[in-house]
C-alpha cells in the first residue's frame, strides 16, 4: 500500500471510528441515565427477540439464513432481536420504495425498446435453453437478444486493453458502474480517457459502491469526479454504522459505450485485477465484451440504479442505440444480460446457476472465488454429479480471506464425496465467476457462490447460448484447471475436533458473513 492509499484508508477508518465512539458513548449515557429502567428495557428486548424469531420462522428466507439469525437471538435474547430488526431484513424508506417501484416500471418498459429474440430462440436448435431464458425474463425483466457478438476476456489485463480501445471510440456516452475502484495504473489510465471524452462532448456517468471503496477512495470522491465533468454517484453512501441498508451493496461491474459496446464480469478497477501489483499471488479474473443488441440491457440496468442513487427521474430516449449501427452487427446464438437485486423475492443469480446445473447433460464447469452455498445449491451439484454429469469447480489456492477460505474447503467435502471434482488455482487467487455447460451455454458475471452475492447484493451477469465465446469459456477453464491442484481427502487438511467445532460455528453463521 503506497502513501496515498494509506492516507485514504486512515482517513476513512478514522471517520468510521468516530461514529462508533459517538454511538457507543450515546448508548452508555442512555443506559447510565435510565439504569433503573434496565429490567423493563430487557423485558421489551426479549419480547422483540420473540417476535423476531416468529418472523424469521414464518418468512420465505433461505433455511440457512433463518438458522444463522435464530442462533444469535437464542444466545443473546436481549440484543439478538434488536440486531435482527436493524440488520436482518432488507428495508428501505417509503420514499425509496415508491421510487423503486416507479423506476422498475420504467425499467420494464425500456427493456422493450430493442426487439428481443424470444421467438427466435424458441424456434432454434437451442430451444431447450428457452426455459432458462423465460425464467430470466420473468424473474428479472431482462430479455434475450440475437445479433450480439461476444468476446471472452480470460484475464483482467485483456479486459483493460479492450475497454480502453473501445472507450476511445465513444461518440455519445459512457456508463460505468463498479464495486471497487482504486487509484493506480488501471483506474488512472481509464480516468484519463474519460476526461478526454468529456472534453470532446461525450456524456460520462460513473457510479461506485461507497462501502466497496471505503478503503480505496476518499470520502465524497464523486464530487471530485463531478469537477472533472463526469456525472458521478456513490451507491448507498456510508454515512453511519447502525443501519440495515448498508448490508445491501452494488457488486455489479458494468461498462456501456454508446449502447453498442458493453462489458461485464468479475473485474473491478484496481491494480490487482490486472496483476499490476501482486496481491494473493497471480490474480485470475474474466470478463466479456458484448457488441450489438444485448448491450441495451446493460444500459437500462445501469440507468435504473444510477437514477435511484442520484435521485434522477429521466427519459432513456436519448440513450437508445442507433438502429443503423446495430444493423451492421451480426452474430450467431443468443445473449441475455440480467440483473439480480435484493429488493424483490427472486434469487435470480442462484436460480440461474441451479437451472444450468440441473439441465446439464454432459458437463458443467464452474469458477468461483468462494464456495459458501446453501442446501439447494449443494443438492443441485451433488445430484448432477451422481447422475453422471461431469461437474468441476475451481476455487482459489491462495486466500484473500482466511476464514472464507476455510469455509470454502469445508463445503467442498460433501461435494467431493458425490463425485464433484474440485480444484484450487495454485498460482494465486481466482476471482472469476463463470459457468459453462455442454459446449452450448455459459454465464459470465459478478455473482459469487456465497450468501452475500446470492441474497444481499446487486449483481449482474450475461447468459449466452450458442455463441462462439462459449467454447472460449470452456477452453479457458481447462487451461486454468491444468495449472490447478485437484483436491481430495489427503490434501484438504486434517480436521481436529477443535477445528471441526470452529468450522461448524462458521458454517452456521456463514449467511451473515
C-alpha positions, 0 to 999 in steps of 0.5 A: 500500500503506497502513501496515498492509499494509506492516507485514504484508508486512515482517513476513512477508518478514522471517520468510521471510528468516530461514529462508533465512539459517538454511538457507543458513548450515546448508548452508555449515557442512555443506559447510565441515565435510565439504569433503573429502567434496565429490567423493563428495557430487557423485558421489551428486548426479549419480547422483540427477540420473540417476535423476531424469531416468529418472523424469521420462522414464518418468512420465505428466507433461505433455511440457512439464513433463518438458522444463522439469525435464530442462533444469535437471538437464542444466545443473546435474547436481549440484543439478538432481536434488536440486531435482527430488526436493524440488520436482518431484513432488507428495508428501505424508506417509503420514499425509496420504495415508491421510487423503486417501484416507479423506476422498475416500471420504467425499467420494464418498459425500456427493456422493450425498446430493442426487439428481443429474440424470444421467438427466435430462440424458441424456434432454434436448435437451442430451444431447450435453453428457452426455459432458462431464458423465460425464467430470466425474463420473468424473474428479472425483466431482462430479455434475450437478444440475437445479433450480439457478438461476444468476446471472452476476456480470460484475464483482467489485463485483456479486459483493460486493453479492450475497454480502453480501445473501445472507450476511445471510440465513444461518440455519445456516452459512457456508463460505468458502474463498479464495486471497487475502484482504486487509484493506480495504473488501471483506474488512472489510465481509464480516468484519463480517457474519460476526461478526454471524452468529456472534453470532446462532448461525450456524456460520462456517468460513473457510479461506485459502491461507497462501502466497496471503496471505503478503503480505496477512495476518499470520502465524497470522491464523486464530487471530485469526479463531478469537477472533472465533468463526469456525472458521478454517484456513490451507491448507498453512501456510508454515512453511519454504522447502525443501519440495515441498508448498508448490508445491501451493496452494488457488486455489479461491474458494468461498462456501456459505450454508446449502447453498442459496446458493453462489458461485464464480469468479475473485474473491478478497477484496481491494480490487482485485477490486472496483476499490476501489483501482486496481491494473493499471488497471480490474480485470475479474473474474466470478463466479456465484451458484448457488441450489438443488441444485448448491450441495451440491457446493460444500459437500462440496468445501469440507468435504473440504479444510477437514477435511484442513487442520484435521485434522477427521474429521466427519459432513456430516449436519448440513450437508445442505440442507433438502429443503423449501427446495430444493423451492421452487427451480426452474430450467431446464438443468443445473449441475455444480460440480467440483473439480480437485486435484493429488493424483490423475492427472486434469487435470480443469480442462484436460480440461474446457476441451479437451472444450468446445473440441473439441465446439464447433460454432459458437463458443467464447469464452474469458477468461483472465488468462494464456495459458501452455498446453501442446501439447494445449491449443494443438492443441485451439484451433488445430484448432477454429479451422481447422475453422471454429469461431469461437474468441476469447480475451481476455487482459489489456492491462495486466500484473500480471506482466511476464514472464507477460505476455510469455509470454502474447503469445508463445503467442498467435502460433501461435494467431493464425496458425490463425485464433484471434482474440485480444484484450487488455482495454485498460482494465486487467487481466482476471482472469476465467476463463470459457468459453462455447460455442454459446449452450448451455454455459459454465464459470465458475471459478478455473482459469487457462490456465497450468501452475500452475492446470492441474497444481499447484493446487486449483481449482474451477469450475461447468459449466452447460448450458442455463441462462439465465446462459449467454447472460449469459456470452456477452453479457458477453464481447462487451461486454468484447471491444468495449472490447478491442484485437484483436491481430495481427502489427503490434501484438504487438511486434517480436521481436529475436533477443535477445528471441526467445532470452529468450522461448524460455528462458521458454517452456521453463521456463514449467511451473515458473513 
